[in-house]
Each structure stands twice: as C-alpha cells, then as structure tokens.
Amino acid sequence: MFSRARILAVVKVVVRRRFKPHSLGGEGHKALLNLKQHALTKPGFLSSEVLNNVSDYHDQLLITQWETIASWEGFRDDPVRIALHAKIMEHLAEPESIKVYTGTSATEGESSLAKKVQELRGGSIGTVYTDRRRDDL
C-alpha cells in the first residue's frame, strides 16, 4: 500500500530510434550501454526503460525520467554524452526523434527510493523500478 507522500513533477524524455539491420549487436549495443552508464552518473537522472516494437525489433523507444528539465538539459548538452551519442547515430537508419514531457509521476518517497537503488547499484546497468506494487519484478 502507498503511504502519503507529496507528488513530484518529473520530466520524461521519449527517444524513438530506428536502427539499421544487424546494428543492435556489437558496437551499436556497446554504444547504447556506454550512454546509459553515463546517464546513471548525472544529477537528476531517475530511471530509464527501453521498449522494442514487437513487429520490428529495430524500432525502439527509450524513456528516461529526470527530476527537472534542467537536469535533462544538463545531460543533453554534456560533451561526453554528445560524443557517445555520435557513436549511436552511426547505427541509425533514420534521425532519432526526441520529445520531452512533464507531469506528475512519482511520489517523494519513490524518488528517494530510486536514488537509493541507484547508489546501491554503484552505477550498474538496469532499470530502476519505483512502483511499490511491482515488488515481484
């Protein structure tokens, strides 16, 4: 059961990428992992999720969650991210699409939980689940 907590406004960034055939293995996959590892170190990063189109594995959505628009923009404009992103672009069949959304999505307690999980992971790769109803995942 959820405890009473203050609702936080969060920022979700939705990136749609369409990869070239055979590019999700090898160097393409390595570039994606390096970018995610870098995101885990940035202030304001909360979580990420990757969704693959069931009809077309090369069509992929990345949804990242940030505490503020400023934290997303700080990551977006980071020189290391820009260099890592350039390596990903080599593997795309078409330009990616990036859209930024805001809304109420997490409680203060869940945000703190996500940060604690991130600290415990020591920057490891993986999605941070903050919904207490998903304890069985």
C-alpha positions as CSV (number, residue, x, y, z in Angstrom):
1,M,0.0,0.0,0.0
2,F,1.2,3.5,-0.8
3,S,2.0,5.8,2.1
4,R,1.0,9.5,2.0
5,A,3.7,11.5,0.2
6,R,4.0,14.7,-1.8
7,I,3.6,14.2,-5.6
8,L,6.6,15.4,-7.6
9,A,6.6,16.8,-11.1
10,V,9.0,14.8,-13.2
11,V,10.3,15.1,-16.7
12,K,10.1,12.1,-19.1
13,V,12.2,12.2,-22.3
14,V,11.0,9.8,-25.1
15,V,13.5,9.0,-27.7
16,R,12.5,7.0,-30.8
17,R,15.3,5.3,-32.7
18,R,15.2,3.1,-35.7
19,F,18.4,1.1,-36.1
20,K,19.9,-0.3,-39.2
21,P,19.6,-4.1,-39.6
22,H,22.2,-6.0,-37.6
23,S,23.3,-2.9,-35.7
24,L,21.9,-3.7,-32.3
25,G,24.6,-6.2,-31.6
26,G,28.3,-5.4,-31.3
27,E,29.3,-1.8,-31.4
28,G,25.7,-0.4,-31.6
29,H,24.8,-2.2,-28.4
30,K,28.0,-1.2,-26.7
31,A,27.4,2.5,-27.6
32,L,23.9,2.3,-26.0
33,L,25.3,0.7,-22.8
34,N,28.0,3.4,-22.5
35,L,25.5,6.1,-22.9
36,K,23.2,4.6,-20.2
37,Q,26.2,4.2,-17.9
38,H,27.0,7.8,-18.3
39,A,23.4,8.9,-17.7
40,L,23.4,6.9,-14.4
41,T,26.1,9.3,-13.1
42,K,24.3,12.5,-13.9
43,P,22.4,14.6,-11.3
44,G,18.7,14.3,-11.6
45,F,18.6,11.0,-13.5
46,L,15.9,8.8,-12.1
47,S,15.2,5.8,-14.4
48,S,15.2,4.5,-17.9
49,E,13.2,2.0,-19.9
50,V,13.7,0.6,-23.4
51,L,10.7,-0.7,-25.4
52,N,11.2,-2.6,-28.7
53,N,8.4,-2.7,-31.3
54,V,7.1,-6.3,-31.4
55,S,6.6,-6.1,-35.2
56,D,10.0,-4.5,-35.9
57,Y,12.8,-5.1,-33.4
58,H,14.9,-2.3,-34.9
59,D,12.2,0.3,-33.9
60,Q,13.0,1.2,-30.3
61,L,11.7,3.7,-27.7
62,L,13.8,4.9,-24.8
63,I,12.0,6.6,-22.0
64,T,14.2,8.3,-19.4
65,Q,12.9,10.1,-16.3
66,W,14.6,13.2,-14.8
67,E,13.9,15.3,-11.7
68,T,13.8,18.5,-13.7
69,I,14.1,19.9,-17.2
70,A,17.4,21.5,-16.2
71,S,18.8,18.1,-15.2
72,W,17.7,16.6,-18.6
73,E,19.2,19.6,-20.4
74,G,22.4,19.3,-18.5
75,F,22.7,15.7,-19.6
76,R,21.7,16.6,-23.2
77,D,24.3,19.2,-23.5
78,D,27.1,17.3,-21.8
79,P,30.2,16.9,-24.0
80,V,30.7,13.2,-23.1
81,R,27.0,12.4,-23.9
82,I,27.4,14.2,-27.3
83,A,30.4,12.1,-28.2
84,L,28.7,8.8,-27.1
85,H,25.5,9.9,-28.9
86,A,27.5,10.4,-32.2
87,K,28.5,6.7,-32.0
88,I,24.9,5.7,-31.7
89,M,23.9,7.9,-34.6
90,E,26.2,5.8,-36.9
91,H,23.9,2.8,-36.3
92,L,20.6,4.5,-37.0
93,A,18.6,4.0,-40.2
94,E,17.0,7.5,-39.8
95,P,17.3,10.5,-37.5
96,E,16.0,9.9,-34.0
97,S,13.1,11.8,-32.5
98,I,13.3,13.3,-29.0
99,K,10.2,14.6,-27.2
100,V,10.2,16.0,-23.6
101,Y,7.1,15.6,-21.4
102,T,6.3,16.7,-17.9
103,G,3.7,15.6,-15.4
104,T,3.2,14.0,-12.0
105,S,4.6,10.6,-12.0
106,A,6.4,9.8,-8.7
107,T,6.0,10.5,-5.1
108,E,8.7,12.0,-3.0
109,G,9.3,8.6,-1.3
110,E,9.6,6.8,-4.6
111,S,12.1,9.3,-6.0
112,S,14.2,8.8,-2.8
113,L,13.9,5.1,-3.3
114,A,15.1,5.3,-6.9
115,K,18.1,7.4,-5.8
116,K,19.0,4.9,-3.1
117,V,18.7,1.9,-5.5
118,Q,20.9,3.8,-8.0
119,E,23.5,4.4,-5.2
120,L,23.4,0.7,-4.2
121,R,23.9,-0.4,-7.7
122,G,27.0,1.8,-8.0
123,G,26.1,2.9,-11.4
124,S,25.3,-0.5,-12.8
125,I,23.1,-1.0,-15.9
126,G,19.4,-1.7,-15.2
127,T,16.0,-0.1,-14.9
128,V,15.1,1.3,-11.5
129,Y,11.6,0.3,-10.6
130,T,10.0,2.6,-8.0
131,D,6.4,1.4,-8.0
132,R,6.0,-0.4,-4.7
133,R,3.3,-2.6,-6.3
134,R,5.9,-4.2,-8.5
135,D,8.0,-5.8,-5.7
136,D,7.6,-9.1,-7.5
137,L,9.6,-8.0,-10.6
